[in-house]
Amino acid sequence: MNTNRRSFLRRSAGALALAPVVPVGRLAWLGGRDGADAEHTTAPAADAALRPTGQAAPQEAWVAQARAEIPASTGSLYFQTGGIGPSPDPVIDHVRERLAFQNESPAEPRIATDMGRIEPDLRAQLARVFGAGADEVALTHSTSEGISIVAWSLNWREGDEVVISNTEHPANVIPWYVLKDRFGIVIREIDLSTGTELLDEVRGQLSARTRMVSVSHVSRNNGRTLRTDESAELGALLRSRGVRYHLDGAQGPGCVPTDFRALGCDCYSTCGHKWLLGPKGTGALFVRRELLDDVRLSWAGSHSHATMDYEGAYTLLPSAARYEFGTRALADFAGFARAVDWMEDIGLARVEERIQSLVDHAIEAVDGTDGLGVSSPRARPDRSGVFVLELPEGCDATELYNDLREGDGILASPVRQPRDFRLSIHFFNTRDEIDAAIEAIAARRG
């Protein structure tokens, strides 16, 4: 680690140490759980007495407390939440406790009953937080699993068409390649680069053979967010034509406001391990209840069914839980619930507002740096915490990624376009960290 990097970490740690550490459970007075605070909000006078003169303003106290509970946030400059988010200690501790509890005697009725409440409670929690009914939520192990459930839910015929975009993760590309090879479907691609019009792009690709549109709520390649109103308008258009509408929401919950019903999609796939900071191997699929019988199963097993006999008769569960089957990692799902609790205690609206404020700072920093540009949308609500900057001609993003990781402990990511480089900016990041990352990128721009 070079001298400048060590100096930065000392400065960063010292600045954060000035902020009063308040237990997360006491964050209500700081605007947590149900409220968002502006960047310069001040605490009530009674609370101001809790911090000595000269310490950081209270709006930074909750960030300091959160960072103290996320080991990765102080062990490196962590801008990889868009790939895999770092879980807070309370989340991992809860997984460990639930796993140990279950292992005391997994088949003992008291333990089995207690563990058996985890999944229905989590479905209800995700439904409440993200605008769905509990019967519209299936618990999966990843966004990719949800995408595949939806992709394989239609009886595809040769020549049927799916519309995707040029900014998708492989998870929303590979399934369509497989279906193309298997059934001869046609893949049409729209341009969701910054500045294009979603509805115009989709209308330009729709035909009588279009059966599904599957695009990202938030692009991992350029950070573009589909506005809730434009997504709802697209959903209405597609329903009028009998076309299924699916959103890849891997980068949505915990990063941008996410309301399943308001978005107007039929299906929404997401995960727990990115912006929600949950355990790896957790996710969810939201399916509109009126479409449950139309989003057909391609995989099923024990626990998918409501009734069955051994003569061939069965009925499926009347909820989205029908897409779940087999033995489940219940302790991980308990950790997912704990992660959402943790984020709610801070306040999702506050988290989203801080992300946007940090992106404002990142845009300003890039604009003030010769040779760098901004590839992401600049304006709210088209942008997100997935902040993508443009490198100079001749600068290799993959080499830069390796150099920053090995030389400076900066964890960021190359994306699809060869000169684009992604900083996933979550609420626990700081302005000093953003400045340090951009300075390091500028110093290595080739």
C-alpha positions as CSV (number, residue, x, y, z in Angstrom):
1,M,0.0,0.0,0.0
2,N,1.5,3.3,-1.0
3,T,2.1,6.3,1.3
4,N,-0.8,8.4,-0.1
5,R,-3.2,5.5,0.4
6,R,-2.1,5.0,4.0
7,S,-2.4,8.8,4.7
8,F,-5.9,8.9,3.2
9,L,-7.1,6.0,5.4
10,R,-5.7,7.7,8.5
11,R,-7.5,11.0,7.5
12,S,-10.7,9.1,6.7
13,A,-10.7,7.2,10.0
14,G,-9.9,10.3,12.0
15,A,-12.7,12.3,10.4
16,L,-15.2,9.5,11.0
17,A,-14.1,9.1,14.6
18,L,-15.4,12.6,15.3
19,A,-19.0,11.6,14.6
20,P,-20.9,10.5,17.6
21,V,-21.7,6.7,17.5
22,V,-25.4,6.2,18.1
23,P,-26.8,2.7,18.3
24,V,-28.8,1.9,15.1
25,G,-31.9,1.3,17.3
26,R,-31.7,4.9,18.4
27,L,-31.7,6.3,14.8
28,A,-35.3,7.5,15.0
29,W,-34.3,11.0,16.1
30,L,-31.9,11.2,13.2
31,G,-34.7,10.6,10.7
32,G,-34.4,6.8,10.4
33,R,-36.9,4.1,9.5
34,D,-39.6,6.3,8.0
35,G,-37.9,9.6,7.1
36,A,-35.1,11.0,4.9
37,D,-32.9,13.8,6.0
38,A,-31.4,16.5,3.7
39,E,-27.7,16.7,3.6
40,H,-27.5,19.6,6.0
41,T,-30.4,18.7,8.3
42,T,-29.7,19.5,12.0
43,A,-30.8,17.6,15.0
44,P,-33.3,18.9,17.5
45,A,-31.7,21.2,20.2
46,A,-32.1,18.5,22.9
47,D,-30.1,16.0,20.8
48,A,-27.4,18.5,20.0
49,A,-26.3,18.2,23.6
50,L,-25.3,14.6,22.9
51,R,-22.2,15.7,20.9
52,P,-19.4,17.8,22.1
53,T,-18.6,21.1,20.4
54,G,-16.5,20.5,17.2
55,Q,-17.7,17.0,16.5
56,A,-19.4,16.1,13.2
57,A,-23.0,17.1,12.5
58,P,-25.6,14.5,13.5
59,Q,-26.5,13.7,9.9
60,E,-23.0,12.0,9.8
61,A,-23.5,10.0,13.0
62,W,-25.7,7.4,11.4
63,V,-23.1,6.9,8.6
64,A,-20.3,6.4,11.1
65,Q,-22.4,3.9,13.1
66,A,-23.3,2.0,10.0
67,R,-19.6,1.9,8.8
68,A,-18.6,0.6,12.2
69,E,-20.9,-2.4,11.6
70,I,-19.8,-3.1,8.0
71,P,-16.2,-4.4,8.1
72,A,-15.6,-4.0,4.4
73,S,-16.4,-0.3,4.5
74,T,-13.3,0.4,6.6
75,G,-11.0,-2.3,5.3
76,S,-10.9,-0.9,1.8
77,L,-12.4,1.7,-0.5
78,Y,-15.5,-0.4,-1.3
79,F,-17.2,0.5,-4.5
80,Q,-18.3,-3.0,-5.5
81,T,-21.8,-3.1,-4.0
82,G,-23.2,-3.4,-7.5
83,G,-21.4,-6.7,-7.8
84,I,-21.6,-8.0,-4.2
85,G,-22.6,-6.0,-1.2
86,P,-20.8,-6.2,2.2
87,S,-23.1,-7.4,5.0
88,P,-23.2,-5.7,8.4
89,D,-22.0,-7.7,11.4
90,P,-25.6,-7.9,12.9
91,V,-26.7,-9.7,9.7
92,I,-23.9,-12.3,9.8
93,D,-24.3,-12.7,13.5
94,H,-28.0,-13.5,13.0
95,V,-27.3,-16.1,10.3
96,R,-24.7,-17.7,12.6
97,E,-27.2,-17.8,15.6
98,R,-30.0,-19.2,13.5
99,L,-27.8,-21.9,12.0
100,A,-26.5,-22.9,15.4
101,F,-30.1,-22.9,16.9
102,Q,-31.4,-25.1,14.0
103,N,-28.5,-27.5,14.4
104,E,-29.3,-28.2,18.1
105,S,-31.9,-30.6,16.7
106,P,-33.3,-29.8,13.3
107,A,-36.2,-32.2,13.5
108,E,-37.3,-31.3,17.0
109,P,-40.8,-29.7,16.8
110,R,-40.0,-26.6,18.8
111,I,-37.0,-25.8,16.6
112,A,-38.6,-26.8,13.3
113,T,-41.6,-24.7,14.1
114,D,-39.5,-21.6,15.0
115,M,-37.4,-22.0,11.9
116,G,-40.5,-22.6,9.8
117,R,-41.7,-19.1,10.5
118,I,-38.7,-17.5,8.7
119,E,-39.9,-17.8,5.1
120,P,-43.5,-16.6,5.5
121,D,-42.4,-13.7,7.7
122,L,-39.8,-12.7,5.1
123,R,-42.3,-12.9,2.3
124,A,-44.6,-10.6,4.3
125,Q,-41.7,-8.2,5.1
126,L,-40.5,-7.9,1.5
127,A,-44.1,-7.4,0.3
128,R,-44.6,-4.6,2.8
129,V,-41.4,-2.8,2.0
130,F,-41.5,-3.2,-1.8
131,G,-45.1,-2.7,-2.7
132,A,-46.5,-6.2,-3.1
133,G,-48.8,-8.7,-1.5
134,A,-47.3,-11.5,0.5
135,D,-48.9,-13.9,-1.9
136,E,-46.9,-12.3,-4.7
137,V,-43.5,-13.0,-3.3
138,A,-41.4,-16.1,-3.9
139,L,-38.0,-16.5,-2.1
140,T,-35.2,-17.4,-4.5
141,H,-31.4,-17.7,-4.2
142,S,-30.5,-15.0,-6.7
143,T,-31.8,-12.6,-9.3
144,S,-30.7,-15.1,-11.9
145,E,-33.0,-17.7,-10.5
146,G,-35.9,-15.4,-10.7
147,I,-35.1,-14.4,-14.3
148,S,-34.9,-18.1,-15.3
149,I,-38.2,-18.9,-13.6
150,V,-39.8,-16.1,-15.7
151,A,-37.9,-16.9,-18.9
152,W,-39.0,-20.6,-18.8
153,S,-42.6,-19.8,-17.8
154,L,-43.8,-19.5,-21.4
155,N,-44.3,-22.2,-24.0
156,W,-42.0,-20.7,-26.5
157,R,-42.3,-21.5,-30.2
158,E,-39.9,-20.9,-33.0
159,G,-40.0,-17.3,-34.1
160,D,-41.3,-15.9,-30.9
161,E,-39.6,-12.8,-29.8
162,V,-38.2,-11.4,-26.6
163,V,-37.0,-7.8,-26.2
164,I,-34.0,-7.0,-24.0
165,S,-31.6,-4.0,-23.9
166,N,-27.9,-3.3,-24.7
167,T,-27.2,-2.7,-21.0
168,E,-28.1,-6.0,-19.4
169,H,-26.1,-8.2,-17.0
170,P,-25.3,-11.7,-18.4
171,A,-28.1,-13.0,-16.1
172,N,-30.6,-11.4,-18.4
173,V,-28.9,-12.4,-21.6
174,I,-27.7,-16.0,-21.2
175,P,-31.3,-17.4,-20.6
176,W,-32.4,-15.9,-23.8
177,Y,-29.4,-17.3,-25.7
178,V,-30.3,-20.8,-24.4
179,L,-33.9,-20.4,-25.4
180,K,-32.8,-19.2,-28.8
181,D,-30.7,-22.4,-29.2
182,R,-33.4,-24.6,-27.7
183,F,-36.6,-23.3,-29.3
184,G,-35.5,-20.8,-32.0
185,I,-36.8,-17.7,-30.4
186,V,-35.7,-14.3,-31.7
187,I,-33.9,-11.8,-29.4
188,R,-34.5,-8.1,-30.2
189,E,-32.4,-5.4,-28.5
190,I,-33.2,-1.9,-27.6
191,D,-30.8,0.9,-26.9
192,L,-31.0,2.0,-23.2
193,S,-27.9,4.2,-23.3
194,T,-28.1,7.5,-21.4
195,G,-30.6,9.8,-23.1
196,T,-32.7,7.4,-25.1
197,E,-36.5,7.1,-24.7
198,L,-37.7,3.8,-23.2
199,L,-41.1,3.7,-24.8
200,D,-39.9,4.8,-28.2
201,E,-37.2,2.1,-28.1
202,V,-39.6,-0.6,-27.1
203,R,-42.3,0.4,-29.6
204,G,-39.7,0.2,-32.3
205,Q,-39.1,-3.5,-31.6
206,L,-42.6,-4.7,-30.8
207,S,-44.2,-7.1,-33.3
208,A,-47.0,-9.6,-33.5
209,R,-44.5,-12.2,-32.3
210,T,-43.3,-10.4,-29.2
211,R,-44.0,-12.4,-26.1
212,M,-41.9,-10.8,-23.4
213,V,-39.9,-7.6,-22.6
214,S,-37.2,-8.2,-20.0
215,V,-35.0,-5.2,-19.1
216,S,-33.2,-3.9,-16.0
217,H,-34.8,-1.6,-13.5
218,V,-31.3,-0.2,-12.9
219,S,-28.6,-1.0,-15.4
220,R,-25.4,-2.4,-14.0
221,N,-23.6,-1.1,-17.1
222,N,-24.5,2.6,-17.0
223,G,-26.6,3.1,-13.9
224,R,-29.7,4.2,-15.8
225,T,-32.9,3.8,-13.7
226,L,-36.3,3.3,-15.3
227,R,-38.5,6.0,-13.9
228,T,-41.5,4.6,-12.1
229,D,-44.0,6.5,-14.2
230,E,-42.3,5.5,-17.5
231,S,-42.2,1.9,-16.4
232,A,-45.8,1.9,-15.5
233,E,-46.7,3.4,-18.9
234,L,-44.7,0.7,-20.6
235,G,-46.5,-2.0,-18.5
236,A,-49.9,-0.7,-19.6
237,L,-48.8,-0.7,-23.2
238,L,-47.5,-4.3,-23.0
239,R,-50.6,-5.6,-21.1
240,S,-52.8,-4.1,-23.9
241,R,-50.8,-6.3,-26.4
242,G,-50.6,-9.4,-24.2
243,V,-46.9,-9.1,-23.8
244,R,-45.2,-10.2,-20.5
245,Y,-43.1,-7.5,-18.8
246,H,-40.3,-8.5,-16.5
247,L,-37.7,-6.3,-14.7
248,D,-34.3,-7.4,-13.6
249,G,-34.1,-5.7,-10.2
250,A,-30.7,-6.8,-9.0
251,Q,-29.6,-3.1,-8.7
252,G,-32.9,-1.8,-7.5
253,P,-34.0,-2.3,-3.8
254,G,-31.7,-0.5,-1.4
255,C,-30.4,1.7,-4.2
256,V,-33.4,3.5,-5.7
257,P,-37.1,3.7,-4.7
258,T,-38.7,0.4,-5.5
259,D,-42.4,-0.3,-5.6
260,F,-43.4,-3.4,-7.4
261,R,-47.0,-2.4,-8.1
262,A,-46.2,1.2,-9.0
263,L,-43.6,0.0,-11.6
264,G,-46.3,-1.8,-13.5
265,C,-44.3,-4.9,-14.4
266,D,-45.7,-8.4,-14.3
267,C,-42.6,-9.9,-12.7
268,Y,-39.7,-8.5,-10.8
269,S,-36.5,-10.4,-9.9
270,T,-34.1,-9.2,-7.3
271,C,-31.5,-10.4,-4.7
272,G,-30.5,-9.8,-1.1
273,H,-26.8,-9.6,-1.5
274,K,-26.2,-6.3,-3.3
275,W,-27.7,-3.0,-2.1
276,L,-29.7,-4.6,0.7
277,L,-26.5,-5.9,2.2
278,G,-28.0,-9.3,2.9
279,P,-26.4,-12.8,2.8
280,K,-25.2,-14.3,-0.4
281,G,-27.6,-16.9,-1.9
282,T,-30.8,-14.9,-1.1
283,G,-33.3,-13.3,-3.5
284,A,-36.9,-12.8,-4.3
285,L,-39.3,-12.9,-7.3
286,F,-42.4,-10.8,-7.3
287,V,-45.3,-12.0,-9.6
288,R,-48.6,-10.2,-9.9
289,R,-51.2,-12.5,-8.3
290,E,-53.5,-12.3,-11.3
291,L,-50.8,-13.9,-13.4
292,L,-49.7,-16.7,-11.1
293,D,-51.4,-19.3,-13.3
294,D,-49.9,-17.8,-16.4
295,V,-46.3,-17.6,-15.1
296,R,-46.1,-21.4,-15.3
297,L,-43.7,-23.6,-13.5
298,S,-40.8,-25.3,-15.2
299,W,-39.2,-26.5,-12.0
300,A,-41.2,-27.9,-9.1
301,G,-40.9,-30.2,-6.2
302,S,-41.8,-30.8,-2.6
303,H,-43.4,-27.7,-1.1
304,S,-44.5,-26.3,-4.5
305,H,-47.8,-28.1,-4.0
306,A,-50.9,-27.5,-1.8
307,T,-52.2,-31.0,-2.3
308,M,-51.2,-34.2,-4.0
309,D,-51.6,-38.0,-4.2
310,Y,-49.6,-40.7,-5.8
311,E,-52.0,-41.2,-8.7
312,G,-51.1,-38.0,-10.5
313,A,-53.4,-35.5,-8.9
314,Y,-52.0,-32.3,-7.4
315,T,-52.7,-28.6,-6.9
316,L,-50.1,-25.9,-6.6
317,L,-49.9,-23.4,-3.8
318,P,-52.2,-20.4,-4.5
319,S,-49.3,-18.0,-4.0
320,A,-45.9,-17.2,-5.6
321,A,-44.5,-19.6,-3.0
322,R,-45.3,-22.3,-5.7
323,Y,-42.0,-21.3,-7.3
324,E,-40.1,-22.5,-4.3
325,F,-39.3,-26.1,-3.6
326,G,-36.9,-28.4,-1.7
327,T,-34.9,-28.0,1.4
328,R,-34.0,-24.4,2.1
329,A,-31.2,-22.5,3.8
330,L,-33.4,-21.0,6.4
331,A,-30.7,-19.3,8.4
332,D,-29.6,-17.3,5.2
333,F,-33.2,-16.2,4.7
334,A,-33.3,-15.1,8.3
335,G,-30.2,-13.1,7.6
336,F,-32.0,-11.5,4.6
337,A,-34.8,-10.4,6.9
338,R,-32.3,-9.0,9.3
339,A,-30.6,-7.1,6.6
340,V,-33.9,-5.5,5.5
341,D,-34.6,-4.7,9.2
342,W,-31.2,-3.1,9.5
343,M,-31.7,-0.9,6.4
344,E,-35.2,0.0,7.6
345,D,-33.9,1.1,11.0
346,I,-31.6,3.5,9.2
347,G,-34.4,4.5,6.8
348,L,-34.5,3.5,3.1
349,A,-35.5,7.0,2.0
350,R,-32.5,8.4,3.9
351,V,-30.2,5.8,2.3
352,E,-31.5,6.7,-1.2
353,E,-31.1,10.4,-0.5
354,R,-27.5,10.0,0.7
355,I,-26.7,7.9,-2.3
356,Q,-28.0,10.7,-4.6
357,S,-26.0,13.3,-2.7
358,L,-22.8,11.3,-3.0
359,V,-23.4,10.9,-6.8
360,D,-23.8,14.6,-7.0
361,H,-20.3,14.9,-5.5
362,A,-18.9,12.2,-7.8
363,I,-20.2,14.0,-10.9
364,E,-18.7,17.3,-9.7
365,A,-15.4,15.5,-9.0
366,V,-15.3,13.9,-12.4
367,D,-16.2,17.2,-14.2
368,G,-13.3,18.8,-12.4
369,T,-10.8,16.1,-13.6
370,D,-9.2,16.4,-17.0
371,G,-9.6,13.4,-19.2
372,L,-12.5,11.8,-17.4
373,G,-16.2,12.0,-18.3
374,V,-19.6,10.8,-16.9
375,S,-21.3,7.9,-18.8
376,S,-24.2,7.6,-16.3
377,P,-27.3,9.8,-16.4
378,R,-26.7,13.0,-14.6
379,A,-30.2,13.9,-13.5
380,R,-32.5,12.3,-11.0
381,P,-34.5,10.1,-11.1
382,D,-32.8,8.6,-14.2
383,R,-29.6,7.9,-12.2
384,S,-28.7,5.6,-9.3
385,G,-25.8,4.6,-7.1
386,V,-24.3,2.7,-10.1
387,F,-22.0,5.6,-11.1
388,V,-20.1,5.0,-14.4
389,L,-17.4,7.2,-15.6
390,E,-15.7,7.3,-19.0
391,L,-12.0,6.7,-19.2
392,P,-9.7,8.4,-21.8
393,E,-9.0,6.8,-25.2
394,G,-6.5,4.0,-24.8
395,C,-7.1,3.4,-21.1
396,D,-8.0,-0.3,-20.4
397,A,-10.7,-0.6,-17.8
398,T,-9.7,-4.2,-16.8
399,E,-6.1,-3.2,-16.3
400,L,-7.2,-0.2,-14.3
401,Y,-9.5,-2.5,-12.1
402,N,-6.5,-4.8,-11.3
403,D,-4.1,-1.9,-10.7
404,L,-6.5,-0.1,-8.3
405,R,-7.3,-3.3,-6.4
406,E,-3.7,-4.4,-6.1
407,G,-2.0,-1.1,-5.6
408,D,-4.5,1.0,-3.6
409,G,-7.1,-1.4,-2.2
410,I,-9.8,0.3,-4.3
411,L,-12.5,-2.1,-5.3
412,A,-14.4,-1.0,-8.3
413,S,-15.4,-2.6,-11.6
414,P,-15.1,-2.5,-15.4
415,V,-18.4,-2.9,-17.3
416,R,-19.6,-3.7,-20.8
417,Q,-18.2,-0.7,-22.7
418,P,-14.4,-0.9,-22.8
419,R,-13.8,2.7,-21.6
420,D,-16.5,2.7,-18.9
421,F,-15.6,2.1,-15.3
422,R,-18.1,1.7,-12.5
423,L,-18.1,3.0,-8.9
424,S,-21.0,1.5,-7.0
425,I,-21.7,4.3,-4.5
426,H,-23.7,3.2,-1.5
427,F,-24.6,5.3,1.5
428,F,-21.7,4.1,3.6
429,N,-19.2,5.5,1.2
430,T,-17.8,9.0,1.9
431,R,-16.9,12.0,-0.2
432,D,-13.2,11.6,0.7
433,E,-13.3,8.0,-0.6
434,I,-14.9,9.2,-3.8
435,D,-12.2,11.8,-4.2
436,A,-9.5,9.3,-3.5
437,A,-10.8,6.9,-6.1
438,I,-11.2,9.5,-8.8
439,E,-7.7,10.9,-8.1
440,A,-6.3,7.4,-8.3
441,I,-8.1,6.7,-11.6
442,A,-6.9,10.0,-13.0
443,A,-3.3,9.2,-12.0
444,R,-3.5,5.9,-14.0
445,R,-5.5,7.0,-17.0
446,G,-2.7,6.1,-19.4
